[in-house]
Amino acid sequence: MSRSLDAAQSFLERLEARGDREAAVLAGEFSDIQARSAAWKADGVCSTEAGSQPGNVRKNRYKDVLPYDQTRVILSLLQEEGHSDYINGNFIRGADGSRAYIATQGPLPHTLLDFWRLIWEFGVKVILMACREIENGRKRCERYWAREQEPLQTGLFCITLVEEKPLNEDIVLRTLKVTFQKESRSVYQLQYMSWPDRGVPSSPDHVLAMVEEARRLQGSGSEPLCVHCSAGCGRTGVLCTVDYVRQLLLTQMILPDFSLFDVVLEMRKQRPAAVQTEEQYRFLYHTVAQMFRSTLQNASPLYQNLKENCAPASDDALFLRTPPALLAIARPPGGVLRSISVPGAPGRAMADTYAVVHKRGAAAETGPLYSQVTPRAQRSGAHAEDARGTLPGSVPADQGPAGSGAYEDVAGGAQTGGLGFNLRIGKPKGPRDPPAEWTRV
């Protein structure tokens, strides 16, 4: 675990070193992300031909948010007219390179069956929903779950509500029973009720609690998490990124030069406009910083004074401190992973805290406080280059866009080529033959 702790400490030191320049640095990074994302489409690195086909256009909630062909979810073909292999969703690779997430739009009335085909075919056990059905007076997502004493039938799928309860004041947990023909499965849905469209939650606490609970419900299974908001971009991208970084931390895969900028870029190569606004990007930094601080505090007495030694760099970072209310969230026994966003007892050994990533009996690794590293803002070309050199349209880190709340136009803009931070995503092999029992859907 020491390498992950080293990387977490290094990230926080670089964040601290920015000082008053933090806002300008993050604004510059996000402007660079937008420029690169735009260039990928113009250069043909990320195409959207499937979503533009006449038979699929009506299945898109927003005409300017189409799934990338290179990573799109391909459903099994059905013979009935109107049930093609298309759904507006993309696979996103996880920390281990597997298809860890399905990022998709909120279902439309006429895509409910496609949504449940996706859930069933890919064995999804947990759905993370980051929107409400209606926001600002507009329908943002069709209700695809059942209510009490009100089952939902779509095609041959029957969905019933087993239990509904609050996880905290922001999140509702529903346990659904999904039946297809004679087989039934349990599917869990976590809905964040108060996350505004194009905005961010009031603090990272419940976002961290949401991904932790999702992983507890997921267990040791390798099935993808289904993550959606309305368009399946901004809020969806934040949730996927938070969980991705958390998995990197727990599996000791974070390198000392860990870059959240690169992680978001790689997310955007797989799902258009993931983490869609500058405000969401700043929130993501704050959330990851809180996760890292809590992990360091849980890990060793050496980090008990981290909050004093690594104070927030700006006033808007003060909310990163974990409030006592978060500690009251119930944690059922037998969870797969111990919480890394809630501080544990001081001085607890790493083998106890992170048993999932240590062999039984392994002793904790501790080390000295880590040395200061050069902040990104002081390095030349820290994030403006990839394997092919400086990309056109990159923006220096100290230059922000014209407005901190700028919202990206997914459809417009010119777009640049390949990144290579993680595993490259090849074109999917599809469409596949349908399971035999699907011939009657």
For each residue, the residues with C-beta under 8 A, 3 or more apart:
1: 4 5 252 299 350 354 357 358 364 365
2: 5 6 365 366 367
3: 6 7 252 254 255 256
4: 1 7 8 248 249 250 252 253 254 295
5: 1 2 8 9 295 296 299 300 303 367
6: 2 3 9 10 256 367 370
7: 3 4 10 11 254 255 256 257 258
8: 4 5 11 12 249 254 292 295 296
9: 5 6 12 13 292 296 369 370
10: 6 7 13 14 256 257 258 370 373
11: 7 8 14 15 258 260 288 289 292
12: 8 9 15 16 289 292 293 296 306 310
13: 9 10 16 17 310 370 372 373
14: 10 11 17 18 373 374 375 376
15: 11 12 18 22 285 289 313
16: 12 13 19 310 311 313
17: 13 14 372 373 374 375 377 378
18: 14 15 21 22 25 313 375 376 377
19: 16 22 313
20: 313 314
21: 18 24 25 377 398
22: 15 18 19 25 26 313 314 317
23: 26 27 282 314 400 404
24: 21 27 28 397 398 399 400
25: 18 21 22 28 29 376 377 397 398
26: 22 23 29 30 278 281 282 285
27: 23 24 30 31 278 399 400 401 404
28: 24 25 31 32 395 396 397 398 399 400
29: 25 26 32 33 261 281 383 397
30: 26 27 33 34 278 281 401
31: 27 28 34 35 395 399 400 401
32: 28 29 35 36 261 383 384 393 394 395 397
33: 29 30 36 37 261 264 265 268 275 281
34: 30 31 37 38 401 408 413
35: 31 32 38 39 391 392 393 394 395 416
36: 32 33 39 40 265 268 391 393 394 415 416 419
37: 33 34 40 41 265 268 272 273 408 415
38: 34 35 41 42 393 412 413 414 415 416
39: 35 36 42 43 45 391 392 393 414 415 416 417
40: 36 37 43 45 46 269 415 416 417 418
41: 37 38 44 45 46 47 48 415
42: 38 39 413 414 415 416
43: 39 40 415 416 417
44: 41 47
45: 39 40 41 269 415 416 417 418
46: 40 41 68 69 70 269 272 415
47: 41 44 68 69 70
48: 41 51 52 66 67 68 69 272
49: 52 53 69
50: 53 56 66 67 69 72 86
51: 48 56 57 60 66 67 72 86 88
52: 48 49 56 57 66
53: 49 50 56 57 86
54: 57
55: 84 86
56: 50 51 52 53 59 60 84 86
57: 51 52 53 54 60 63
58: 110
59: 56 86 87 88 108 110 111 114
60: 51 56 57 63 65 66 88 105
61: 65 88 105 106 108 230 231
62: 65 105 231 410
63: 57 60 411
64: 409 410 411 412
65: 60 61 62 88 105 231 232 233 272 273 410
66: 48 50 51 52 60 88 272
67: 48 50 51 71 72 73 87 88 89 90 271 272
68: 46 47 48 71 72 90 269 270 271 272
69: 46 47 48 49 50 72 427
70: 46 47 270 425 426 427 428
71: 67 68 90 91 92 270 271 425 428
72: 50 51 67 68 69 86 89 90 91 428
73: 67 87 89 90 91 102 104 118 122
74: 85 86 428 430 431 432
75: 78 84 85 86 87 114 117 118 121 431
76: 85 117 121 431 432 433 434 435 438
77: 84 85 431 432 433 434
78: 75 83 84 434 438 439 441
79: 83 439
80: 83 441
81:
82:
83: 78 79 80 113 114 117 441
84: 55 56 75 77 78
85: 74 75 76 77 430 431
86: 50 51 53 55 56 59 72 74 75 114
87: 59 67 73 75 104 111 114 115 117 118
88: 51 59 60 61 65 66 67 104 105 111 232
89: 67 72 73 102 103 104 105 118 232
90: 67 68 71 72 73 102 103 104 270 271 272
91: 71 72 73 99 101 102 103 224 270 425 428
92: 71 99 100 101 102 103 240 244 267 270 271 274
93: 97 98 99 100 266 270 422 423 425
94: 97 98 99 100 101 244 247
95: 100 244 247 248 251 253
96: 100 247 251
97: 93 94 422 423
98: 93 94 222
99: 91 92 93 94 102 224
100: 92 93 94 95 96 224 225 243 244 247
101: 91 92 94 224 225 226 227 240 243 244
102: 73 89 90 91 92 99 118 122 124 224 225 226 227
103: 89 90 91 92 227 228 232 233 236 237 240 270 271 274
104: 73 87 88 89 90 115 118 226 227 228 232 236
105: 60 61 62 65 88 89 228 230 231 232
106: 61 129 131 140 141 142 228 229 230 231 232
107: 111 112 114 115 141 142 144
108: 59 61 111 112 142
109: 112 142
110: 58 59
111: 59 87 88 107 108 114 115 142
112: 107 108 109 115 116 142 144 154
113: 83 116 117 154 155 157 441
114: 59 75 83 86 87 107 111 117 118
115: 87 104 107 111 112 118 119 144
116: 112 113 119 120 144 154 155 157 159 178
117: 75 76 83 87 113 114 120 121 155 441
118: 73 75 87 89 102 104 114 115 121 122 124 226
119: 115 116 122 124 127 178 187 226
120: 116 117 123 124 157 178 180 185
121: 75 76 117 118 435
122: 73 102 118 119 223 224
123: 120 221 223
124: 102 118 119 120 127 187 223 224 225 226
125: 185 186 187 188 217 218 219 221 223
126: 187 188 189 190 214 217 218 225 226
127: 119 124 187 188 189 190 225 226 227 228
128: 190 192 210 211 214 225 226 227 228 239
129: 106 141 189 190 191 192 228 229
130: 192 195 227 228 229 235 236 238 239
131: 106 135 140 141 192 195 197 228 229 230 235
132: 135 140 141 191 193
133: 139 140 141 142 143
134: 137 138 139 140
135: 131 132 138 140 196 197 230
136: 197
137: 134
138: 134 135
139: 133 134 142
140: 106 131 132 133 134 135 197 229 230
141: 106 107 129 131 132 133 144 228 229 230
142: 106 107 108 109 111 112 133 139
143: 133 152
144: 107 112 115 116 141 152 154 159
145: 152 159 161 174 176 189
146: 150 151 152 159 160 161 176
147: 150 161
148: 161 164
149:
150: 146 147 161
151: 146 158 159 160 161
152: 143 144 145 146 158 159 160
153: 157 158 159
154: 112 113 116 144 157 159
155: 113 116 117 441
156: 180 181 440 441
157: 113 116 120 153 154 178 179 180
158: 151 152 153 178 179 180
159: 116 144 145 146 151 152 153 154 176 177 178 179
160: 146 151 152 176 177 179
161: 145 146 147 148 150 151 164 174 175 176 177
162: 175 176 177 186
163: 173 174 175
164: 148 161 172 173 174 175
165: 172 173
166: 169 171 172 173
167: 171 172 173 190 209 210 213 329
168: 171 206 209 325 329
169: 166 206
170: 192 193 194 195 201 206
171: 166 167 168 190 191 192 193 206 209 210 213
172: 164 165 166 167 190 191 193
173: 163 164 165 166 167 188 189 190 213
174: 145 161 163 164 188 189 191
175: 161 162 163 164 186 187 188
176: 145 146 159 160 161 162 186 187 188 189
177: 159 160 161 162 184 185 186 187
178: 116 119 120 157 158 159 184 185 186 187
179: 157 158 159 160 182 183 184 185
180: 120 156 157 158 183 437
181: 156 437
182: 179
183: 179 180
184: 177 178 179
185: 120 125 177 178 179
186: 125 162 175 176 177 178
187: 119 124 125 126 127 175 176 177 178
188: 125 126 127 173 174 175 176 214 217
189: 126 127 129 145 173 174 176
190: 126 127 128 129 167 171 172 173 210 213 214 217
191: 129 132 171 172 174
192: 128 129 130 131 170 171 195 201 206 207 210 235
193: 132 170 171 172
194: 170 201
195: 130 131 170 192 199 200 201 229 235
196: 135 199 200
197: 131 135 136 140 229 230 234 235
198: 234 276 277 279 407
199: 195 196 277 279 280
200: 195 196 238 279 280 282 283
201: 170 192 194 195 204 206 207 283
202: 319
203: 206 319 320 323
204: 201 207 208 283 286 287 290 291 319 320 341
205: 208 209 290 322 323 325 326 341
206: 168 169 170 171 192 201 203 209 210 326
207: 192 201 204 210 211 238 239 242 287
208: 204 205 211 212 242 246 287 290 291 341
209: 167 168 171 205 206 212 213 326 329 341
210: 128 167 171 190 192 206 207 213 214 239
211: 128 207 208 214 215 239 242 243 246
212: 208 209 215 216 246 337 339 340 341
213: 167 171 173 190 209 210 216 217
214: 126 128 188 190 210 211 217 218 225 243
215: 211 212 218 243 246 336 337
216: 212 213 219 331 332 335 336 337
217: 125 126 188 190 213 214
218: 125 126 214 215 221 223 225 336
219: 125 216 336
220: 336
221: 123 125 218
222: 98
223: 122 123 124 125 218
224: 91 99 100 101 102 122 124
225: 100 101 102 124 126 127 128 214 218 243
226: 101 102 104 118 119 124 126 127 128
227: 101 102 103 104 127 128 130 232 236 239 240
228: 103 104 105 106 127 128 129 130 131 141 232 236
229: 106 129 130 131 140 141 195 197 232 233 234 235 236
230: 61 105 106 131 135 140 141 197
231: 61 62 65 105 106 234 236 273
232: 65 88 89 103 104 105 106 227 228 229 236 271
233: 65 103 229 236 237 271 272 273 274 276 410
234: 197 198 229 231 237 238 273 274 275 276 277 280
235: 130 131 192 195 197 229 238 239 280
236: 103 104 130 227 228 229 231 232 233 239 240 271 274
237: 103 233 234 240 241 264 267 268 271 273 274 275 276 280
238: 130 200 207 234 235 241 242 275 280 283 284 287
239: 128 130 207 210 211 227 235 236 242 243
240: 92 101 103 227 236 237 243 244 267 271 274
241: 237 238 244 245 260 263 264 267 274 275 284
242: 207 208 211 238 239 245 246 284 287 288 291
243: 100 101 211 214 215 225 239 240 246 247
244: 92 94 95 100 101 240 241 247 248 263 267
245: 241 242 248 249 254 260 263 288 291
246: 208 211 212 215 242 243 249 250 291 340
247: 94 95 96 100 243 244 250 251 253
248: 4 95 244 245 251 253 254 258
249: 4 8 245 246 252 254 291 292 295 340
250: 4 246 247 337 340 354 356 357
251: 95 96 247 248 357
252: 1 3 4 249 357
253: 4 95 247 248
254: 3 4 7 8 245 248 249 258
255: 3 7 258
256: 3 6 7 10 373
257: 7 10
258: 7 10 11 248 254 255
259: 262 263 376 383 421
260: 11 241 245 263 264 284 285 288
261: 29 32 33 264 265 376 383
262: 259 265 266 383 419 421
263: 241 244 245 259 260 266 267 421
264: 33 237 241 260 261 267 268 274 275 281 284
265: 33 36 37 261 262 268 269 419 421
266: 93 262 263 269 270 419 421 422
267: 92 237 240 241 244 263 264 270 271 274 275
268: 33 36 37 237 264 265 271 272 273 274 275
269: 40 45 46 68 265 266 418 419 425
270: 68 70 71 90 91 92 93 103 266 267 274 425
271: 67 68 71 90 92 103 232 233 236 237 240 267 268 274
272: 37 46 48 65 66 67 68 90 233 268 410
273: 37 65 231 233 234 237 268 276 408 410
274: 92 103 233 234 236 237 240 241 264 267 268 270 271
275: 33 234 237 238 241 264 267 268 280 281 284
276: 198 233 234 237 273 280 407 408 410
277: 198 199 234 280 281 405 406 407 408
278: 26 27 30 281 282 401 404 405 406
279: 198 199 200 282 283 404 405
280: 199 200 234 235 237 238 275 276 277 283 284
281: 26 29 30 33 264 275 277 278 284 285
282: 23 26 200 278 279 285 286 316
283: 200 201 204 238 279 280 286 287
284: 238 241 242 260 264 275 280 281 287 288
285: 15 26 260 281 282 288 289
286: 204 282 283 289 290 316 317 319 320
287: 204 207 208 238 242 283 284 290 291
288: 11 242 245 260 284 285 291 292
289: 11 12 15 285 286 292 293 317 320
290: 204 205 208 286 287 293 294 320 321 322 341
291: 204 208 242 245 246 249 287 288 294 295 340 341
292: 8 9 11 12 249 288 289 295 296
293: 12 289 290 296 297 306 307 310 320
294: 290 291 297 298 322 340 341 342 343
295: 4 5 8 249 291 292 298 299 340
296: 5 8 9 12 292 293 299 300 303 306
297: 293 294 303 304 306 307 343
298: 294 295 340 343 344 348 353
299: 1 5 295 296 303 350 353 364 366
300: 5 296 303 347 350 364 366
301: 304 346 347
302: 366 367 368 369
303: 5 296 297 299 300 306
304: 297 301 346 347
305: 308 309
306: 12 293 296 297 303 309 310
307: 293 297 310 311 321
308: 305 311
309: 305 306
310: 12 13 16 293 306 307
311: 16 307 308
312: 315 317 318 320
313: 15 16 18 19 20 22 317
314: 20 22 23 317
315: 312 318
316: 282 286 319
317: 22 286 289 312 313 314 320
318: 312 315 321
319: 202 203 204 286 316
320: 203 204 286 289 290 293 312 317
321: 290 307 318
322: 205 290 294 326 327 341 342 343
323: 203 205 326
324: 327 328
325: 168 205 328
326: 205 206 209 322 323 329 341 342
327: 322 324 342 343
328: 324 325
329: 167 168 209 326 342
330:
331: 216 335 339
332: 216 335
333:
334:
335: 216 331 332 338
336: 215 216 218 219 220 356
337: 212 215 216 250 340 356
338: 335 344 353 354 355 356
339: 212 331 342 344
340: 212 246 249 250 291 294 295 298 337
341: 204 205 208 209 212 290 291 294 322 326
342: 294 322 326 327 329 339
343: 294 297 298 322 327
344: 298 338 339 348 353
345: 348
346: 301 304
347: 300 301 304
348: 298 344 345 352 353
349: 352 353 363 364
350: 1 299 300 353 354 358 364 365 366
351: 354 355 358 361 362 363 364
352: 348 349 355
353: 298 299 338 344 348 349 350
354: 1 250 338 350 351 357 358
355: 338 351 352 358 360
356: 250 336 337 338
357: 1 250 251 252 354
358: 1 350 351 354 355 362
359: 362
360: 355
361: 351
362: 351 358 359
363: 349 351
364: 1 299 300 349 350 351
365: 1 2 350
366: 2 299 300 302 350
367: 2 5 6 302 370
368: 302
369: 9 302
370: 6 9 10 13 367
371:
372: 13 17
373: 10 13 14 17 256
374: 14 17 378 379
375: 14 17 18 378 379
376: 14 18 25 259 261 379 382 383 397
377: 17 18 21 25 382 397 398
378: 17 374 375
379: 374 375 376 382
380:
381: 384 385 390
382: 376 377 379 397
383: 29 32 259 261 262 376 397
384: 32 381 390 391 394 396
385: 381 389 390 391
386: 389 391 418 419 420
387: 418 420
388: 391 417 418
389: 385 386
390: 381 384 385 394
391: 35 36 39 384 385 386 388 394 416 417
392: 35 39 416
393: 32 35 36 38 39 414 416
394: 32 35 36 384 390 391
395: 28 31 32 35 399 401
396: 28 384 399
397: 24 25 28 29 32 376 377 382 383
398: 21 24 25 28 377
399: 24 27 28 31 395 396
400: 23 24 27 28 31 404
401: 27 30 31 34 278 395 404 406
402: 406
403: 406
404: 23 27 278 279 400 401
405: 277 278 279
406: 277 278 401 402 403
407: 198 276 277
408: 34 37 273 276 277
409: 64 412 413
410: 62 64 65 233 272 273 276
411: 63 64
412: 38 64 409
413: 34 38 42 409
414: 38 39 42 393
415: 36 37 38 39 40 41 42 43 45 46
416: 35 36 38 39 40 42 43 45 391 392 393
417: 39 40 43 45 388 391
418: 40 45 269 386 387 388 424
419: 36 262 265 266 269 386
420: 386 387 424
421: 259 262 263 265 266
422: 93 97 266
423: 93 97
424: 418 420
425: 70 71 91 93 269 270
426: 70
427: 69 70
428: 70 71 72 74 91
429: 432
430: 74 85
431: 74 75 76 77 85
432: 74 76 77 429
433: 76 77
434: 76 77 78 438 439
435: 76 121 438
436: 439
437: 180 181 440
438: 76 78 434 435 441
439: 78 79 434 436
440: 156 437
441: 78 80 83 113 117 155 156 438
